[in-house]
Structures are given as structure tokens and as C-alpha cells.
Amino acid sequence: MRADRLVALVLLLQARGRMTAASLAGELEVSIRTVYRDLEALGAAGVPVTAESGPGGGCGLVADYRFPLRGLRAEEAEALLTVGVPAVLSELGLGDAMEAALRRVRLVAGMPDRRREPLVHLDMPGWFRSAERVPALPTLAEALHRGTIVEISHRAEGGESRRRRVSPLGLVNKAGTWYLVAAVPRVVCFRVARIVSARVLPASGDRPQGFDLVDFWRRWSEEFTATRARLPVRLRASPEAVEVLPEILGDGVREALDSASPPDTRGWRTLTLHFEHEPAAATRLAGLGGAVEVLDPPSLRARLEATARAILDRYRPGREGVPRPRVAVPLD
């Protein structure tokens, strides 16, 4: 921490010229006595700092001295400062380090103080989704940077926790959801929210030769999408349903809409959608009510009919003491 402060002190003097010890203390959030001690340490290390008391005095560097840090072009500094510190870096435990790095960028590039706040904010999770708890994430990031094995306790969906030792190869944040890519020994993916605990081990990890995280994730994502259990559902959709389907089912439905039949005289179109399984299809299509009509498979039609009857039964007059309101429900 002191080394970082010493560098920040030199960069402040380099960017702003002579400053009082009180001003330096305020910028660095330390005492004036600490500033003088830091100046003495810099002088002992060969940095030509000066300190003069009295009116017109202050702390500074000798003329024409430049601290040996590689400078940044204005556009490079602007790119780094635009986003600030995304929440994903804080989750990785890198928030403080990134703040310190950006402070150095501001000083090296001579950016004005008003540019302390980012201009772009990254809000990763989708709407109506809260961020997952990922307590093991900083430990996984530590093992990844050290290149060591990590022992994790991973809970499979609907199953019990299983302890195993893996070699971390990378971390991926997909729309606010963290995944660990690791070799066990074959390369697999773990959802970090399901990692109950993690412990860094001293042994070095085994990284496959030529492994590329971005390329692996692209191929894995394509295979995952293609191999998911898919139930084709042929249905008729009203103009209102066609308009909201991408919002409800995601952008993947646009391909089905592009290949749908032309609108009939009432604007309804016939198309085929794909779902993981029949219960998922029934749950998601039931919310569209009479704006869609399933044509195939017959078992899904029967399931939706049973769902509709169950809803009507739940709200029949006298049920749970709640009278049924008299409203007209359009079915088509």
C-alpha cells in the first residue's frame, strides 16, 4: 500500500507541479506527517523531491524530472476511464486494485478532477433477475492468477455437493452469471453460484497447451445450445403475441418468426417454437392466454387445457371465500 502511495505522490507532483503538504495529505488521505515521511523515503530512493516551508513554498520535483512510467495517449486514458470499475471486477476482488490503477491513469494523462466518475455503467444481470451470490469467486480468481489447483465443493442441480480438485483455466461472466472453466482433467464448466466452497492448493495446475478461453467458450456455447433437449411446438400466434414473443422468450425466437407463415386474414401466423420440455412450454405459453393456439403436439394442447381449467376452478365463485369478479375474458 505504501509503494502505491509513493508512486501516487510522485505522479501528483509531476501532474500539478508544486503542492502544499496539506494538499497532498488531502489527496492521498493521510496525515501531513506521513507526507513528509514519504518525501524523505522518495529522496532516499533517488527521486529528486523538494520541500520548502513558508509563503510560496511547498513540495515539488526538480525541473524537467519525469517519473519513469510509460505515458498513455489521451484516447487510451479516455478508454480506460470511461467505464470505471465494473461490478464484475469487484466480485473478483480486484476493485481496489483497479481504482488505484485508474487513479494513476488520471495522473499520468493529466485528466481533470471532474472525470473521477465513469461515463458508462455496466449493469450485467438481465431485467427481473437478481445477481447470484458467488462467495467462492475471489478464491477461484486467486487460484487462476497463481496457476494453482483449487479444491471445490460443487453442488449439481438437484443433487448433493461433490468435492473435487480442478485446474482453473478461466472465468466467464455470461449476462451476469459467472462460470468457471477448469480442467478435471477434461475441460468442463461449473456455475460458480453452485460452488459451495473453494480452497487454493499449493500444487501447480495443468493448463492444456494452446488453450484459448474465448475460443473455448464460443465453441462450448454453440454445443450447449445445439445439444439442449428441444421440443418442437407448432402453434398459431395472434399479431399481439408475435409482437411480444421476443420479449417473453428471448431473441432466439426471431428465427422462428422469420420462417413463420404469412399472416392470415386476421393477422395470425403459424410458426414452430422449441422448448426444453413440455412442462416448460406449457408454463411459458399459458401466460399468453388466448393470444396463441398450440396445434402440435396434442399432449401439450391437453396440458394447456388442463391448466386453463385449473385456473378457472381456482377462481370460481366461493373459492377460498373470494367472489369471482364479473369480467369478459377474450379467448381469441
N, C-alpha and C positions, 0 to 999 in steps of 0.2 A: 504494500500500500504506500510506503514512504517513497519507493522508487517511482511509482506512478505520480506521486505528488511533486517530486523534484522535477520530473520532466514537464509536468503541467506548469510549474513555476517558471521554468526557463522559457517555455513557449508563450506564456503570458507576457513576460518582459520583451520577448522578441516581437510579438504582435503589436503591443501597445506602447512600447518604449518605457520611460521611467514611470514607476508607480510607487506610491507610499506603501510602507509595511502594513498599514491598516487596510488599504485597498486589497493588497494581496491576501491578507488574512481572511477578508470577507469573501473573496472569490474562491479560495481553497477551503473555506470553512474550518480554519484552525486559528490558534491564538497568534498574536503578534510575536510572542517569544518563539513559537515554533517556526515562524517565517524566518527569523534571524538565525535560528539553528540550521534551517535548511540552506540558507545562503552561505553559511560557513562550510557546510558539507559540500556544496557545489564548488566553492572556491578551492577546497582541498582536493577536489577531483579534477581541477584544471579548467573549470568553466569560469571565464573572466567576468564575475559579477561585481557590482559596486554598490555601496550603501553609504549615503551621505545624510547627515542629520541637519536640522534647521530649515528655515524658509528656502524653498526652491530645491531642497534635497529630495531624497528618495532612493529607491532601488532600481538598478538597471544593469545593462550589459555594456561592455566596451563597444565603441563604434565599429560597425561593419561585421560584428560577430554573428554567425548563424549557427544555430544548433544543428548537428549532423543528422537531420531527419529528411528523408526524401519528400519533397513537396508534392502537392496534389494540384492538378489543374482545377479551375473553378467549376467546370462541369462535373468533374469526378467528385469533388466535395459536395456539390449540389445533389448528385445522385445518392450519395450516402446519407445525407441529412434529410432527404425528402420523406422517407418512411419512418425514420427514428428507430425505436426498438420494438419490433413486433412482439406480440404476446408469446409467440412460439419460442422466441429466444429466452424469455423469462422462464417459461416452463422447463427449458433445458438447463436452467441455472446459469445462463450467460448474460442475463440482463445487466448486471453491474459492470461486467467487462465491456459490453457493448456501449454502455453510457460513457465509460471512460474513453473508449476509442473515438466515439463521436465528439467528445469534448476536445480531444487532440485534433481531430479533423477541423473543427471550427477554428481553433487557434492557428493551426498551420496555414489554413486557407484564408485567415483573416475575415471570417464570416461575422456579420454583426450580431450583437446580443439578442436582437429581436427574433433571430432564427433559432431559438432554443427549442421551440415546439415543432413537431413534424407537420408536414402539409398533407400527408396521406396516411390514413389509418386502415390497417388490415384487420377486418373482423372475420375470422376464419369460419366458425360454425355456420351452418345454414339457418334460415329462419325457423323459429319454433323448436330449436334444438339447443339445449344447454351443453356447455363444454364438459367433456368427460373428465373424471378425476384420474390423474395419471401420476400417483405418488412415486412410482419407480422410475420415472423418466430421467431425472437428473443422474441417478446411478447408472442407467443404461448409457447416457451420454458420456459419463466419466469413463466407463469401460471402453466405449467406442474410441475416445480420444487416446486412451492409453494403449489400445490394441490388445487388451487382455480378455480372458474368458470371463463370463458372468454367469452366476448360478441364479436361475429364476424359478419362481413358483408360478406356473401358468394355469389359469382356470379355463378349460374349454367351455364353449357354450353349452349350458345344460348339464355339465359334468363336474367332476371333482378336480381339485388342484393337483398338478403334477410337477414335480421338481426335476429340473434338467439343467445341464451345463451347455451353454451355447457360445459361439464366437460372433459378437455383433459385427455386422457389415455396414449398417446404415440405419437411419431413422427417416421415416416419411410421414409428412402430415398431409392427409387427404381430406380436404374440406373440413378441417378442424378435428379429425380423428387421427391419432398417432398410431403408427405401425413400426415394429422392429423387424428389420431384415437381418437374419442370422443364419450361420452355418451350423448344422446339428447332426451329422456332417453335411447333408444336402442343404441347399439354401431354401429356407421357408420364411413365412411371415407370421408374426404374432401381433395381435391387437394389444397395445400397451395397457389399455384400461383393464384388461383381463390378467395382467401380470400382478399378482398379489404382493410379491416381494422380489428383491433383486440384491445380489451381493457380488461385489467385484472380487475376483480371484487374482492371485499374482501370476498365474501362468499366461503365456502369450497366446493370443487367439490364432486361428488358422484361417487366413484370408485367401480364397481361390485366386490363382494367378489371372490377371487381366479382368477381375471383376469390376463392373461398372454399375453403380447403383441406379442411375437414371435409366439406363438401357434395361436393366433387370426389371425395374418397376413397370416400365412401359409394357414389356412382354408379359409379365405376371398379370397385370391388369387386364390385358386383352384375353389371356387364357381364362382368367377368373370370370370375366363377363360371358365368354363363349361357352363355358362348361357349367354354368349355373343351371339347375333344373328349371326347365321352361315349359309352361303350359300354354298352348295357343288357345286364345279365346276369340271367336268371331262374333261381332256384335254390330248393332246399328246405333249410331250416335246422332243426337239432335245437334243443330247449329250451336246451341248453348254449351253442350257437352264438348264439342270439338274445340271450342274456344278455351275451355278451362282444363282440358286433358293434360297439356304440357305442364301446367302449374301443379296439378294434383299428382301426376305420375312421373314427372321429370322430362327432360329434353329427349330421352330415348324414344318417346312416343312419336316424335316428329317424323321419323322414318315411316312408321305405320300410317300416319296421316298423309304423307306424300303419296303412298301407294293405295290409298283408300278409293272406293268407288266414287264416281261423280255424284253430286247431290241429287236427290230425287225432287219431286215437285214441292215437297215441304222442307227441303234443305237437309234431310237426313242422309248420312253416308254410312256405308258398310266397310268395316276395316277389321284387321286382326291384331290383337294385342297379345303380349306374352307376360306371364306372371310366374312367380316361383312355384306356386302350387295353388290348388283350388280354394282353400280357406283364405289365402291372401287375396285372390281375385275377388271372392265374394265380399270380403271386408272393404276393399277399396272401391268396388263398383257399387255397392249398396249405398254409399254416400251420394251417388249421382241420381238416386231415385229413378223416376220415370224418364230421365233425360237420355238413358241408354236402354237397349234391349239386347240381352245375350241370345244369340242364335245357336251357338255350339260351344262347348259340349252340353248335352241335355242334363247331365248331373249338376252342372253349375246353375242352369236355369232352375232346377228343383231346389238347390240350396238357397238361391236368392228369393224364391217364392216362400220358402220356409222362414227365411229371415224377415221378409215383409210381414208375414202372418204373426211372427213373434212380436214384432214391433207394434202391430195393431192390437194384439192381445194385451201387451204391456200397458197401452194407453186406453183400453176400453173403459166405458163409464163404470165408476165404482171401484176400479182397481186401486188398491192402496189408499182408498178414500179420496182420490183426486178425480173430480168430474172431468169428463172428456170435453174439450172445447169444440164448439161447432164451427169448423173451418172447411173450406173446399180445398181438397188436395188434388192438383192436376196430376194425372197419371201418364200423360202423353204430351 
